Amino acid sequence: MKKVFLTYVLGIVSLVCFGQNADYDVVMNEAFQFLQKAHTADSLQMAVNKFDRIANVEKTKWLPLYYEAYSLVNITYAIKDNDKKDQLLDKADELISKALKIDEKESEILVLKAWALSARIQVSFMTRGGKYSQLSNGELAKAKQMNPENPRIYFMNGQNVFYTPEFLGGGAKKAKPLFELAKQKFEKFTATNSYSPSWGKEINEKMINKCN
Amino acid sequence: MKLFILILTTIIISLTAFAQNKISGTISDKNKEIIAGANVFIKNSYDGTSSNEKGEYAFETSKTGKQIISVSFIGYKTFEQEINLNSKATTLNIVLEDDANQMNTVNVTAGTFEASDKKKGTFLKPLDIVTTANTLADIYGAMNALPGTMKVADKGELFVRGGEGYETKTFVDGLLVQKPYSSTMPDLPSRGRFSPMLFSGTLFSTGGYSAEYGQAMSSALILNTQGLAEENMTSVSLMSLGGGLAQTVKNENTSLSLSGDYYNLAPYYNLVKQDLQWLKMPQGLDGNLIFRQKIGTNGLLKVMGSYTQGSSSISYPNFDNFPTMYNIALADNHTYINSVYNTQLNDKWILSSGMCYSYDHEQIGLGLDNVRTDVKSFEAKYTLNYTLNNNISIKFGNNLVYKNYFQNYFVDSTKQNLTAKFEDNTGSAFVEAEIKFSTKLAGRIGVRSEYSSDLKKMNVAPRLSLAYKTSEFSQVSLGYGQFYETPQDDELKFSNNLDFEKATHYILNYQFTKDSRIFRVETYYKKYDDLVKYTDVTPYISEAYNNSGFGYAKGVDVFWRDQKTFDNLEYWISYSYIDSKRNNKDYVTTATPDFVSNNNLTFIGKYYIKSITSLIGTSYSFTSGRTYYNPNNPNFMSDKTASMNDISLSWSYLTHIKDNYTILFVSVSNVLGFDNIYGYHYATKPDADGTYESFAIKSPAKRFFFIGLFISIK
């Protein structure tokens, strides 16, 4: 009787005490699932806020910062205001720097950094194209050194080449082998857990079709 | 027992149930506009939510007691407030404050045009300069397309708001450039020494510039060079007037660029007839070295060195014996080295320091006479920038400029050597504060003081500007300042009787910027005092010079730029009206000087055609008549030329040669062949019937054709 009672009390107490701090896994999963369905600027902003709240609590984890920045970069492709794009990318840069301070060898963060740099080109291709694609490719090269099996490195590389005009040495034809290489890496890739970065496989397929 | 457990469970469950506190409310800004998408949460917990499209938020938290609620949204200061969660539902409506560091807050713009890759609201990007028709990638040519400038096609320098060419000074990385233009034959425009591609930022001030700079009565052109080069690259340029090669190598923290150019106008002049008798067509070469080194985490050392050499000779009318001709031969070489070190010392202090050295050697043969001029200069400067807080920063610094001028005039007829020389050390100090009184009102107040050892005089120049944001997209700005300038070399070499020349500026502007469109109107009054005057045309006599000259300039500049209305088309229109008179130098009365044109209108258009990857540029400029001195007219400077027009076209074709980025650039100036006359020279003696013969000043050819091929090899 005593045993049952004690177990029961302990159970309730843990419910009361730890129920206050929901599990990190639970909140990350919830936010991650929300992000998968967020495609408008408004819903992406909500995703930014979700990850921001988690990042404010979990000071030793790079992943919430990563997804917060990832959502911000996504917003820039859903809006038209150029000044706003730069503003959001400035914030993304801050978060990416913080994430790198926590784990400077993480290839996923470096791929995201490369993407944030390419995103700057949206504002002005003529003046920014050369500089930012150069910087972006530099980050991808670093990411390759950290983890050459990360498929998103090759996908992002393909994107950079695809959107570089032909007269500058880019274009669909040059991008295609990069996307095919990414496809092979995607096939071999398995995510660490249910919310670690795993994006890109479907859009990589779409890009291969575009190149045909 | 069972009852006990039941009661205990109920109590505990009700405790946890009650521990869910509900918080709701609205988020808005100071103008009562709602903010959607703001992040509202309890500090140190996951609990929170985003405000909806009506600015409303609602969420539950299991935290209790004293907690901190936090609200954040890009563009606003993060809001934090202590609240007491005691199981009652809490309603909290929150107002967010603008973040004063935001890009669209007010900043001082009176008299300023900034071209930079980074800052919002700048008027030109450095690439704009290269792609504007009729500028031939000359920075000064591009600045001439902005309001506040008067087009003086026969000189090629920058003439701003009633001011002479020497009243505009060029600064590279904060250091004064003694001779920014190349030496040139009379009536032929000179060109800037520096390629616009060297610079990441250009600030063209038409008045009221910062106390950090001095020695320019009208305007300062402030150029900042690029930082570390971005990639290893070889550039080849082939042009109708010469060619060049440049090589850049870089690694993580260092970059080095070496370049050399050779130019020779003979092939072009032989092809396109020029109305000038060239004896030796212009040719020359230049070499440049640019070195960049990152030092520590925040420091950057930049070293730039350049050497230019050129020569030419023509047969030019001798006005003392009109219409006979005599030979003018020009040979010059110029060495320029500048070295700048900038670093962020800590959170609050930024240091900029630099030194520069220049040596200009010019030989001019005038018939059998010969003038040799050597100018050596050295400058050392430092500036410290202290950020007191988000709203106030203070800048101060010192600089010292040493100049050594020597000229020898060999007169063949008397075999005399007439020398003139001077040496000057000018030391200066300045302090300036930038204050953001609120997100709507900002100001800049400073004072600069200079002492010249050659003049043995000192000046103190206050400067003040304010800007007030009248609406989200518009602002009003005003500026006041005193600007002193040491008299020109040609006057200082003869006289040690002189004082600084002075201009006082009063500027008011209104600016509207929205959605890639800019409208700007600026009005100004400029008063000139202590201008150099000489009563006789007898040089070498110091007492013939004094500072009794004076003048004024007033007018309105209007600017409209639109990058949005038409797809792939951007254009701008700039109009300046000016009324200016002076009584200085050898003027016999107050008159409008010959470089002032009352109305200047420029239209620039650029259209990008994607299918042929080409940028088509066009420019139209209208310059109203300029005065000129006619000895046949008893009224001084009362003649005016007809107005001048110019329509120019350019085509930039972007392509690649074996995977290397290539630009083909073709331009034609004065396409319609307007016969523009800039002024007249007159014989110094009247002919048989008492008339002074005239000689029209025109461009040597109506149209100027230019073709260039620029290849970047990686």
Chai-1 contact restraints between the chains, C-beta under 6 A:
chainA,res_idxA,chainB,res_idxB,connection_type,confidence,min_distance_angstrom,max_distance_angstrom,comment,restraint_id
A,I12,B,I12,contact,1.0,0.0,6.0,A-B,restraint_1
A,V16,B,T16,contact,1.0,0.0,6.0,A-B,restraint_2
A,Q20,B,S62,contact,1.0,0.0,6.0,A-B,restraint_3
A,V27,B,Y46,contact,1.0,0.0,6.0,A-B,restraint_4
A,Q45,B,G37,contact,1.0,0.0,6.0,A-B,restraint_5
A,M46,B,S50,contact,1.0,0.0,6.0,A-B,restraint_6
A,N49,B,N39,contact,1.0,0.0,6.0,A-B,restraint_7
A,N49,B,S50,contact,1.0,0.0,6.0,A-B,restraint_8
A,D52,B,N39,contact,1.0,0.0,6.0,A-B,restraint_9
A,R53,B,F41,contact,1.0,0.0,6.0,A-B,restraint_10
A,R53,B,Y46,contact,1.0,0.0,6.0,A-B,restraint_11
A,R53,B,G48,contact,1.0,0.0,6.0,A-B,restraint_12
A,V57,B,Y46,contact,1.0,0.0,6.0,A-B,restraint_13
A,D83,B,K120,contact,1.0,0.0,6.0,A-B,restraint_14
A,Q87,B,I74,contact,1.0,0.0,6.0,A-B,restraint_15
A,K91,B,I74,contact,1.0,0.0,6.0,A-B,restraint_16
A,T127,B,K125,contact,1.0,0.0,6.0,A-B,restraint_17
A,T127,B,L127,contact,1.0,0.0,6.0,A-B,restraint_18
A,K131,B,E230,contact,1.0,0.0,6.0,A-B,restraint_19
A,Q134,B,E230,contact,1.0,0.0,6.0,A-B,restraint_20
A,Q134,B,E231,contact,1.0,0.0,6.0,A-B,restraint_21
A,F167,B,T613,contact,1.0,0.0,6.0,A-B,restraint_22
A,F167,B,L654,contact,1.0,0.0,6.0,A-B,restraint_23
A,F167,B,T655,contact,1.0,0.0,6.0,A-B,restraint_24
A,F167,B,H656,contact,1.0,0.0,6.0,A-B,restraint_25
A,L168,B,Y661,contact,1.0,0.0,6.0,A-B,restraint_26
A,G169,B,D659,contact,1.0,0.0,6.0,A-B,restraint_27
